[in-house]
Amino acid sequence: MPPRDPLLVGLGAAIRALRFERGEISQEQLGLDSGVHRNYIGGIERGERKPTLTTIAKLALTLGVAPSELIARAEREAERRGASWPAPAQHEDSQHPG
């Protein structure tokens, strides 16, 4: 079995943590409330699935956070597991000669 992508594992950990922060919501209840099948949620939480942005948004909103917050939590979880990101591109603020 190939190693799991740390960002996907981080996303799963973030979703799982939010489920418990929100009162121990089960995968089944999250699925019913979000319209995402509970088996698919289990795959996401194990880092085995690659959810679309639409699915991430559905889960985030159902868990009471913005999709950007869920992604940020996923990044932090991935970094805890050794992931690193390239430095942001630097933009020059000077005006171009015209």
Contacts in CASP RR format, 6 or more apart in sequence:
PFRMAT RR
TARGET T0000
AUTHOR 0000-0000-0000
METHOD contacts of the structure
MODEL  1
MPPRDPLLVGLGAAIRALRFERGEISQEQLGLDSGVHRNYIGGIERGERK
PTLTTIAKLALTLGVAPSELIARAEREAERRGASWPAPAQHEDSQHPG
4 46 0 8 1.000
4 47 0 8 1.000
4 48 0 8 1.000
5 47 0 8 1.000
6 78 0 8 1.000
6 81 0 8 1.000
6 82 0 8 1.000
6 83 0 8 1.000
7 74 0 8 1.000
7 75 0 8 1.000
7 78 0 8 1.000
7 83 0 8 1.000
8 44 0 8 1.000
8 47 0 8 1.000
8 48 0 8 1.000
8 49 0 8 1.000
8 50 0 8 1.000
9 47 0 8 1.000
9 77 0 8 1.000
9 78 0 8 1.000
9 81 0 8 1.000
10 47 0 8 1.000
10 73 0 8 1.000
10 74 0 8 1.000
10 75 0 8 1.000
10 77 0 8 1.000
10 78 0 8 1.000
10 81 0 8 1.000
11 44 0 8 1.000
11 47 0 8 1.000
11 51 0 8 1.000
11 56 0 8 1.000
11 70 0 8 1.000
11 71 0 8 1.000
11 74 0 8 1.000
11 77 0 8 1.000
11 78 0 8 1.000
12 44 0 8 1.000
12 45 0 8 1.000
12 46 0 8 1.000
12 47 0 8 1.000
12 74 0 8 1.000
12 77 0 8 1.000
13 45 0 8 1.000
13 74 0 8 1.000
13 77 0 8 1.000
14 70 0 8 1.000
14 73 0 8 1.000
14 74 0 8 1.000
14 76 0 8 1.000
14 77 0 8 1.000
15 30 0 8 1.000
15 41 0 8 1.000
15 44 0 8 1.000
15 45 0 8 1.000
15 59 0 8 1.000
15 63 0 8 1.000
15 70 0 8 1.000
16 45 0 8 1.000
17 73 0 8 1.000
17 77 0 8 1.000
18 63 0 8 1.000
18 64 0 8 1.000
18 65 0 8 1.000
18 70 0 8 1.000
18 73 0 8 1.000
19 25 0 8 1.000
19 26 0 8 1.000
19 27 0 8 1.000
19 30 0 8 1.000
19 63 0 8 1.000
22 63 0 8 1.000
22 64 0 8 1.000
25 33 0 8 1.000
25 63 0 8 1.000
26 38 0 8 1.000
27 38 0 8 1.000
27 41 0 8 1.000
27 42 0 8 1.000
27 45 0 8 1.000
28 38 0 8 1.000
30 36 0 8 1.000
30 38 0 8 1.000
30 41 0 8 1.000
30 59 0 8 1.000
30 62 0 8 1.000
30 63 0 8 1.000
31 37 0 8 1.000
31 38 0 8 1.000
31 41 0 8 1.000
31 62 0 8 1.000
32 38 0 8 1.000
33 62 0 8 1.000
34 58 0 8 1.000
34 59 0 8 1.000
34 61 0 8 1.000
34 62 0 8 1.000
35 58 0 8 1.000
36 55 0 8 1.000
36 58 0 8 1.000
36 59 0 8 1.000
40 49 0 8 1.000
40 51 0 8 1.000
40 55 0 8 1.000
41 59 0 8 1.000
42 48 0 8 1.000
42 49 0 8 1.000
43 49 0 8 1.000
44 51 0 8 1.000
44 55 0 8 1.000
44 59 0 8 1.000
51 59 0 8 1.000
53 67 0 8 1.000
56 67 0 8 1.000
56 70 0 8 1.000
56 71 0 8 1.000
57 67 0 8 1.000
59 70 0 8 1.000
60 66 0 8 1.000
60 67 0 8 1.000
60 69 0 8 1.000
60 70 0 8 1.000
61 67 0 8 1.000
63 70 0 8 1.000
65 73 0 8 1.000
75 83 0 8 1.000
75 85 0 8 1.000
END
